[in-house]
Structures are given as structure tokens and as C-alpha cells.
Amino acid sequence: GGFSLSIPVGAENPEAAWEFIKCATSYEGHLSWARDTAAIPTHREAARDPILLADPNWETVISVMETSSGGNYLAAYPNWFEQIQTRQEQVWTGELTPEEALEQAQQEIERVMAERGQAGD
């Protein structure tokens, strides 16, 4: 789930699973998935395929891929974004300004990272 592919320890057919992952994450795999599901592929070359670009509704999303990213992964705190999510409603209800929410989230992320012996950036 969650659009991630992995091979669990002890999987019955890890070689077959790896072959599937390689296929699904290839240019052709992304192109096929995009055509079949109308989902924008994250594979940058596949996203620019003429077949997909023929759909004018995708132009904006494809252009945004030039400056977007999948986010930052912190091994010591993979779920760091929860600190922002827990404060979003407080911003919407006016309890916190966006700046206050971000500052609080940053402080909590740094606290957790320090607790786990990792430097926060």
C-alpha cells in the first residue's frame, strides 16, 4: 500500500518480486500505469512521453515536476511530517499562525532527533 514496493524478509519468491519491482518502476511500467489509471508517473522521462502529453489536463502537473520533490526522508524520524499535520487544524481554526505552527513543528522534530542521537537540519 501507499505506492511503495518492497520485498519482506522471508518472502517466498524474492527474485520474482525484484523482477516485478524493476518492471513496475521502469519507463515502460510507469507509462503503462499512467495510461491505465490516469495517474501522473513519477518517472520523469515517462511523464514526458508524447502519449501522455497529448492530454492537456496533465500539462500543469508535469511542469510542476521540474521543481517538486518526494519530500525529505529522515532515517531517525521517518514520520517527521506528523509534527506538521498535527498542527494544521490549529492553523485553520486560527489558534496558531502558519509561522507558529512551523516553529513548533521544527522544535519538536529537533527534540525527537536529539533524543535519538541525530543532528537535525
N, CA, C and O of each residue as an XYZ file, in Angstrom:
484
protein
N       0.810     -1.187      0.000
C       0.000      0.000      0.000
C       0.855      1.253      0.000
O       2.067      1.189      0.203
N       0.228      2.373     -0.225
C       0.930      3.642     -0.170
C       1.870      3.887     -1.325
O       2.758      4.734     -1.222
N       1.703      3.169     -2.425
C       2.530      3.325     -3.602
C       4.010      3.098     -3.305
O       4.872      3.802     -3.831
N       4.291      2.136     -2.481
C       5.676      1.738     -2.262
C       5.783      0.247     -2.550
O       4.840     -0.515     -2.341
N       6.940     -0.143     -3.028
C       7.174     -1.549     -3.345
C       8.332     -2.038     -2.493
O       9.362     -1.371     -2.395
N       8.166     -3.186     -1.884
C       9.235     -3.748     -1.057
C       9.140     -5.265     -1.075
O       8.135     -5.848     -1.484
N      10.209     -5.873     -0.624
C      10.249     -7.333     -0.525
C      10.461     -7.669      0.948
O      11.548     -7.451      1.484
N       9.438     -8.192      1.598
C       9.576     -8.503      3.027
C      10.612     -9.600      3.271
O      10.803    -10.487      2.439
N      11.265     -9.526      4.404
C      12.197    -10.582      4.800
C      11.418    -11.891      4.860
O      10.330    -11.947      5.433
N      11.965    -12.917      4.283
C      11.317    -14.221      4.294
C      10.298    -14.434      3.193
O       9.582    -15.436      3.196
N      10.223    -13.493      2.237
C       9.276    -13.644      1.129
C       9.563    -14.941      0.375
O      10.718    -15.340      0.227
N       8.504    -15.591     -0.098
C       8.643    -16.865     -0.793
C       9.404    -16.756     -2.104
O      10.194    -17.640     -2.434
N       9.180    -15.696     -2.849
C       9.794    -15.545     -4.167
C      10.464    -14.174     -4.310
O       9.996    -13.346     -5.093
N      11.538    -13.920     -3.579
C      12.149    -12.586     -3.638
C      12.689    -12.232     -5.020
O      12.673    -11.061     -5.401
N      13.162    -13.211     -5.772
C      13.684    -12.924     -7.107
C      12.571    -12.443     -8.030
O      12.747    -11.481     -8.777
N      11.419    -13.122     -7.975
C      10.279    -12.716     -8.798
C       9.771    -11.341     -8.359
O       9.404    -10.514     -9.193
N       9.752    -11.106     -7.054
C       9.318     -9.804     -6.548
C      10.243     -8.700     -7.054
O       9.779     -7.629     -7.445
N      11.552     -8.963     -7.045
C      12.512     -7.970     -7.527
C      12.308     -7.698     -9.020
O      12.397     -6.551     -9.459
N      12.040     -8.734     -9.788
C      11.779     -8.547    -11.219
C      10.536     -7.683    -11.429
O      10.514     -6.812    -12.299
N       9.509     -7.931    -10.628
C       8.294     -7.116    -10.736
C       8.594     -5.656    -10.391
O       8.144     -4.754    -11.097
N       9.342     -5.414     -9.323
C       9.676     -4.044     -8.922
C      10.452     -3.346    -10.029
O      10.180     -2.188    -10.348
N      11.421     -4.049    -10.616
C      12.190     -3.440    -11.711
C      11.273     -3.080    -12.880
O      11.417     -2.014    -13.478
N      10.338     -3.959    -13.202
C       9.406     -3.700    -14.298
C       8.476     -2.539    -13.954
O       8.286     -1.638    -14.772
N       7.900     -2.549    -12.768
C       6.937     -1.523    -12.375
C       7.553     -0.133    -12.293
O       6.863      0.862    -12.512
N       8.838     -0.055    -11.981
C       9.494      1.247    -11.831
C      10.232      1.680    -13.089
O      10.877      2.729    -13.098
N      10.146      0.897    -14.135
C      10.809      1.244    -15.399
C       9.991      2.279    -16.168
O       8.852      2.579    -15.813
N      10.582      2.805    -17.204
C       9.898      3.729    -18.107
C       8.600      3.112    -18.603
O       7.532      3.717    -18.513
N       8.710      1.894    -19.130
C       7.541      1.222    -19.693
C       6.488      0.946    -18.626
O       5.291      1.086    -18.878
N       6.933      0.554    -17.440
C       5.999      0.277    -16.348
C       5.227      1.522    -15.931
O       4.016      1.471    -15.715
N       5.938      2.634    -15.820
C       5.275      3.891    -15.455
C       4.306      4.339    -16.543
O       3.198      4.792    -16.254
N       4.730      4.209    -17.783
C       3.877      4.622    -18.895
C       2.595      3.789    -18.922
O       1.503      4.327    -19.107
N       2.730      2.499    -18.741
C       1.571      1.621    -18.722
C       0.636      1.975    -17.565
O      -0.577      2.071    -17.751
N       1.195      2.167    -16.382
C       0.397      2.508    -15.198
C      -0.341      3.829    -15.434
O      -1.526      3.950    -15.121
N       0.365      4.810    -15.984
C      -0.242      6.119    -16.218
C      -1.392      6.030    -17.213
O      -2.448      6.627    -17.003
N      -1.189      5.294    -18.283
C      -2.254      5.146    -19.292
C      -3.466      4.427    -18.712
O      -4.607      4.797    -18.992
N      -3.215      3.396    -17.902
C      -4.307      2.570    -17.383
C      -5.063      3.201    -16.222
O      -6.233      2.890    -16.002
N      -4.405      4.085    -15.480
C      -5.025      4.624    -14.265
C      -5.220      6.132    -14.285
O      -5.827      6.689    -13.370
N      -4.716      6.799    -15.312
C      -4.757      8.267    -15.401
C      -3.979      8.910    -14.263
O      -4.292     10.025    -13.845
N      -2.970      8.215    -13.764
C      -2.109      8.745    -12.703
C      -0.835      9.305    -13.329
O      -0.266      8.698    -14.236
N      -0.396     10.445    -12.850
C       0.835     11.042    -13.357
C       2.009     10.186    -12.894
O       2.141      9.924    -11.699
N       2.857      9.748    -13.806
C       4.003      8.937    -13.387
C       5.073      9.792    -12.719
O       5.277     10.947    -13.094
N       5.739      9.237    -11.751
C       6.841      9.948    -11.103
C       8.151      9.755    -11.850
O       9.130     10.447    -11.568
N       8.183      8.843    -12.779
C       9.349      8.646    -13.640
C       9.359      9.824    -14.616
O       8.484      9.924    -15.476
N      10.341     10.707    -14.487
C      10.325     11.971    -15.226
C      10.293     11.781    -16.745
O       9.593     12.512    -17.446
N      11.036     10.820    -17.247
C      11.017     10.603    -18.703
C       9.663     10.088    -19.163
O       9.146     10.529    -20.188
N       9.090      9.163    -18.416
C       7.776      8.632    -18.781
C       6.717      9.730    -18.709
O       5.780      9.746    -19.508
N       6.864     10.636    -17.764
C       5.893     11.726    -17.626
C       5.883     12.629    -18.852
O       4.891     13.307    -19.119
N       6.980     12.639    -19.593
C       7.076     13.491    -20.784
C       6.807     12.724    -22.083
O       7.039     13.246    -23.173
N       6.333     11.522    -21.967
C       6.042     10.731    -23.153
C       4.951     11.415    -23.972
O       3.967     11.891    -23.406
N       5.109     11.474    -25.299
C       4.118     12.146    -26.152
C       2.696     11.615    -25.978
O       1.734     12.373    -26.103
N       2.558     10.345    -25.697
C       1.218      9.779    -25.499
C       0.542     10.436    -24.299
O      -0.639     10.779    -24.356
N       1.287     10.608    -23.222
C       0.707     11.233    -22.033
C       0.535     12.733    -22.216
O      -0.476     13.298    -21.799
N       1.505     13.373    -22.830
C       1.433     14.823    -23.017
C       0.331     15.238    -23.981
O      -0.013     16.417    -24.057
N      -0.215     14.296    -24.706
C      -1.337     14.607    -25.591
C      -2.568     15.030    -24.788
O      -3.486     15.638    -25.339
N      -2.593     14.716    -23.502
C      -3.701     15.110    -22.631
C      -3.372     16.477    -22.029
O      -2.490     16.561    -21.174
N      -4.045     17.543    -22.443
C      -3.716     18.881    -21.961
C      -3.952     19.069    -20.461
O      -3.403     19.994    -19.864
N      -4.753     18.212    -19.852
C      -5.012     18.330    -18.412
C      -3.783     18.011    -17.568
O      -3.720     18.386    -16.397
N      -2.819     17.331    -18.145
C      -1.644     16.940    -17.376
C      -0.519     17.961    -17.450
O       0.446     17.876    -16.691
N      -0.632     18.915    -18.347
C       0.471     19.846    -18.601
C       0.964     20.542    -17.330
O       2.171     20.613    -17.099
N       0.048     21.054    -16.506
C       0.447     21.777    -15.295
C       1.186     20.860    -14.331
O       2.240     21.220    -13.805
N       0.640     19.695    -14.105
C       1.272     18.771    -13.161
C       2.656     18.364    -13.645
O       3.602     18.313    -12.859
N       2.773     18.080    -14.918
C       4.063     17.686    -15.477
C       5.063     18.830    -15.325
O       6.220     18.590    -14.977
N       4.641     20.057    -15.576
C       5.566     21.190    -15.458
C       6.002     21.405    -14.011
O       7.133     21.828    -13.769
N       5.133     21.123    -13.054
C       5.474     21.285    -11.643
C       6.535     20.254    -11.208
O       7.275     20.490    -10.253
N       6.602     19.141    -11.896
C       7.593     18.121    -11.544
C       9.019     18.656    -11.625
O       9.921     18.096    -11.002
N       9.234     19.726    -12.380
C      10.576     20.302    -12.506
C      11.093     20.838    -11.182
O      12.301     20.841    -10.945
N      10.193     21.293    -10.315
C      10.624     21.898     -9.055
C      10.118     21.172     -7.826
O      10.369     21.617     -6.706
N       9.419     20.077     -8.003
C       8.883     19.362     -6.851
C       9.789     18.202     -6.452
O      10.694     17.811     -7.190
N       9.523     17.674     -5.283
C      10.277     16.506     -4.806
C       9.335     15.612     -4.019
O       8.215     15.998     -3.684
N       9.802     14.440     -3.739
C       9.006     13.499     -2.962
C       9.067     13.745     -1.475
O       8.465     13.003     -0.698
N       9.781     14.772     -1.066
C       9.913     15.063      0.352
C      11.253     14.616      0.885
O      12.062     14.027      0.168
N      11.472     14.899      2.135
C      12.732     14.549      2.785
C      12.530     13.358      3.696
O      11.559     13.298      4.451
N      13.436     12.422      3.627
C      13.386     11.236      4.471
C      14.444     11.369      5.546
O      15.616     11.590      5.243
N      14.045     11.237      6.786
C      14.973     11.260      7.909
C      14.970      9.879      8.548
O      13.978      9.473      9.153
N      16.064      9.166      8.418
C      16.119      7.788      8.917
C      15.799      7.716     10.413
O      15.159      6.765     10.861
N      16.235      8.705     11.180
C      15.986      8.687     12.617
C      14.557      9.088     12.973
O      14.119      8.885     14.105
N      13.828      9.658     12.010
C      12.453     10.086     12.273
C      11.669     10.070     10.962
O      11.312     11.128     10.443
N      11.396      8.873     10.417
C      10.725      8.765      9.123
C       9.357      9.448      9.080
O       8.923      9.897      8.019
N       8.688      9.528     10.205
C       7.342     10.093     10.243
C       7.350     11.536     10.746
O       6.393     11.969     11.388
N       8.403     12.274     10.467
C       8.541     13.645     10.970
C       7.400     14.557     10.550
O       7.081     15.509     11.262
N       6.780     14.285      9.414
C       5.732     15.154      8.904
C       4.505     15.180      9.816
O       3.681     16.090      9.721
N       4.380     14.186     10.701
C       3.267     14.180     11.645
C       3.272     15.442     12.497
O       2.221     15.884     12.961
N       4.447     16.023     12.705
C       4.526     17.232     13.514
C       3.855     18.419     12.816
O       3.342     19.319     13.482
N       3.858     18.424     11.512
C       3.159     19.474     10.768
C       1.673     19.151     10.704
O       0.827     20.020     10.918
N       1.369     17.906     10.410
C      -0.029     17.503     10.274
C      -0.828     17.749     11.545
O      -1.989     18.154     11.478
N      -0.221     17.507     12.701
C      -0.956     17.688     13.956
C      -1.265     19.152     14.237
O      -2.124     19.454     15.065
N      -0.573     20.064     13.557
C      -0.793     21.493     13.784
C      -1.629     22.162     12.686
O      -2.010     23.324     12.832
N      -1.912     21.472     11.622
C      -2.658     22.072     10.518
C      -4.032     22.586     10.945
O      -4.407     23.704     10.593
N      -4.773     21.797     11.686
C      -6.111     22.230     12.091
C      -6.028     23.470     12.975
O      -6.897     24.339     12.914
N      -4.987     23.551     13.792
C      -4.832     24.740     14.640
C      -4.584     25.991     13.794
O      -4.980     27.091     14.181
N      -3.937     25.826     12.654
C      -3.758     26.953     11.742
C      -5.107     27.308     11.121
O      -5.468     28.482     11.049
N      -5.849     26.302     10.674
C      -7.142     26.543     10.025
C      -8.140     27.211     10.972
O      -8.954     28.029     10.542
N      -8.077     26.861     12.263
C      -9.022     27.437     13.222
C      -8.512     28.743     13.818
O      -9.200     29.366     14.626
N      -7.330     29.155     13.432
C      -6.794     30.427     13.917
C      -6.091     30.357     15.252
O      -5.689     31.388     15.791
N      -5.932     29.157     15.801
C      -5.244     29.013     17.092
C      -3.747     29.286     16.956
O      -3.114     29.768     17.895
N      -3.187     28.982     15.798
C      -1.769     29.219     15.518
C      -1.640     29.898     14.170
O      -2.449     29.672     13.270
N      -0.625     30.727     14.033
C      -0.300     31.241     12.703
C       0.513     30.161     11.998
O       1.074     29.287     12.658
N       0.585     30.206     10.681
C       1.429     29.228      9.983
C       2.875     29.267     10.496
O       3.517     28.226     10.632
N       3.374     30.459     10.776
C       4.749     30.584     11.280
C       4.902     29.909     12.640
O       5.897     29.227     12.888
N       3.916     30.097     13.525
C       3.970     29.461     14.846
C       3.917     27.942     14.718
O       4.651     27.224     15.397
N       3.052     27.470     13.852
C       2.924     26.022     13.660
C       4.227     25.429     13.148
O       4.674     24.391     13.637
N       4.835     26.079     12.172
C       6.099     25.576     11.635
C       7.212     25.629     12.676
O       8.026     24.710     12.766
N       7.247     26.688     13.450
C       8.267     26.806     14.504
C       8.096     25.705     15.545
O       9.076     25.073     15.943
N       6.867     25.469     15.988
C       6.609     24.400     16.953
C       6.992     23.036     16.377
O       7.621     22.219     17.049
N       6.607     22.808     15.132
C       6.932     21.533     14.493
C       8.440     21.358     14.404
O       8.958     20.282     14.704
N       9.149     22.404     13.996
C      10.608     22.335     13.883
C      11.233     22.008     15.232
O      12.122     21.162     15.320
N      10.771     22.675     16.279
C      11.320     22.421     17.615
C      11.090     20.973     18.043
O      11.985     20.344     18.606
N       9.900     20.445     17.780
C       9.601     19.064     18.163
C      10.409     18.072     17.348
O      10.890     17.075     17.888
N      10.565     18.328     16.064
C      11.380     17.452     15.214
C      12.818     17.436     15.730
O      13.422     16.371     15.857
N      13.358     18.597     16.023
C      14.727     18.676     16.545
C      14.851     17.973     17.888
O      15.865     17.330     18.162
N      13.814     18.092     18.737
C      13.838     17.410     20.039
C      13.884     15.893     19.847
O      14.684     15.207     20.484
N      13.031     15.378     18.973
C      12.997     13.936     18.721
C      14.327     13.475     18.124
O      14.858     12.439     18.522
N      14.860     14.230     17.184
C      16.136     13.858     16.561
C      17.257     13.842     17.613
O      18.088     12.933     17.622
N      17.277     14.834     18.483
C      18.305     14.881     19.533
C      18.147     13.704     20.487
O      19.130     13.105     20.922
N      16.894     13.383     20.808
C      16.602     12.252     21.689
C      17.120     10.937     21.085
O      17.550     10.033     21.802
N      17.068     10.858     19.785
C      17.510      9.652     19.087
C      18.984      9.734     18.695
O      19.502      8.848     18.015
N      19.652     10.796     19.124
C      21.081     10.918     18.861
C      21.426     11.349     17.461
O      22.516     11.054     16.971
N      20.511     12.045     16.804
C      20.736     12.507     15.439
C      20.700     14.018     15.400
O      19.905     14.650     16.096
N      21.555     14.586     14.593
C      21.546     16.040     14.397
C      20.395     16.414     13.486
O      20.143     15.740     12.488
N      19.698     17.483     13.823
C      18.621     17.969     12.975
C      19.121     19.019     12.018
O      19.974     19.831     12.377
N      18.604     19.018     10.801
C      18.977     20.030      9.817
C      17.758     20.807      9.398
O      17.857     21.713      8.570
